[in-house]
Amino acid sequence: MKLTDLTAQLEIGAWVGGDPDARALAYDSRNVRPGSVFVAVPGTVVDGYDFIEQAVALGAVAVVAEKECPGLSVPQVIVGDSRRALAEMAGRFFDYPSRRLQLLGVTGTNGKTTTAYLLESIFREAGRRTGLIGSIEYRIDGERFEAERTTPESLDLQQILAAMVSAGVEVAVMEVSSHALAMEHVDDCSFAARLFTNLSQDHLDYHADLEDYFQAKARLFTDPSFGFGPTVVNLDDEYGRRLLADVGGHSYGRDLQADYRISQVAYRDDRMNYKIEGKHGALEITSPLLGDFNVSNGTGAAALALELGLSPADVAAGIGALQKVPGRFEAVNCDQDFHVLIDYAHTPDGLEKVLTAARDLASGHRLIAVFGCGGDRDTGKRSLMGEIGASLSDVAIVTSDNPRSEIPRAIIDDILTGITATDQSHTKVKVEREEAIDYAIGQARTGDVVVIAGKGHENYQLVKDQVLPFDDRIVAEKALRKLCV
């Protein structure tokens, strides 16, 4: 493909040099090979512009950047927004793969991952070949790949979608993060349908405020370039109601005005039974995914699938077939007579929902919660996490959770400021996370529920500049084996 063809859709400010053949694209100079076009993307830590000469030395035949680099021996295309340019070029280079399958986008603060897994399960049970792009993993027709981030950079995303098309995938479900929307990772994607789960405080280390965070999420629904397929929104959420008023679409939730209404929820033999009432009649659901929040996730997934024409029977079968989602209210068992649950909850709202669901499961027994907050992230949520974690549990254990460059005890002290004097009486501090998990499991008695929140599926701990092996599930299993001997 000629460089002129690759850049045909761009708003070009200047063109310096000729028109070489473009055999590959790269935004990381380490991935440049002979024949690549290098796109210099500004980052939060490093600027791709600083690596232009390295990219040329490695074989780049042209450079796309926001300003000219003097003295280069290869053509330069100067654009106003190199991130947007990368997305448009990537879509064109891979022949717009999102238009050759059904791409379903799921966004919101909490519930994205489980809802995406539910949607994939529904379409798979309906006989469709499926793909998944999310925070835990990427899947192409059942083949698994480790995820580097919730929503990949635009070039990587288009390459993954192209691989899905080549593999015969018909329906791809993607978690769409606010960062991806703000940083144009999903630009040049065409969505067949979109779903909004909820919005609460998170990522305010990146977004200016909650309104800025909401507007980033809302772009998936308000930007016409993403397509005009069905929109499904959680009517139980304040921001969901606002979004629905702005863009229209279909609603789900407990609200009596919801198009797909939740009713008759009950725990039965470690399963959730509930009904979804709407224009398709009353759909009875039985799911092994426990917790009230998973009733909401299941209903949102059902609503989107039904709006896309799937049968109620396929929807019910797909929800019932999903046995678990890694690190989402995931049980750890060693024949103990109490529950141990691992969950990714790392926001105030997420922690509240998880602990409320765990309280229902405890059914009169004690709830023991292990939680913390990540370093170098939104500090405003720390006291809120402390207040929620301590007030909703019988034993609260505050510990480390990816402290990054911060001192773990300093993060914990921020969390403790939200805990009332009354709740401090049943709050413990265990700075080392393994010690905190050991302590929690050691305290548990028959019928109790232990929730280990914050890291979920993660198998590492970020401490200073180190990535240390650490998996809450493995640590919990180790502690349980001591009791089960």
Summary of the structure (lengths in Angstrom):
residues: 485
radius of gyration: 23.8
end to end distance: 64.5
largest distance: 74.6
contacts: 1785
relative contact order: 0.08
helix: 38%
strand: 24%
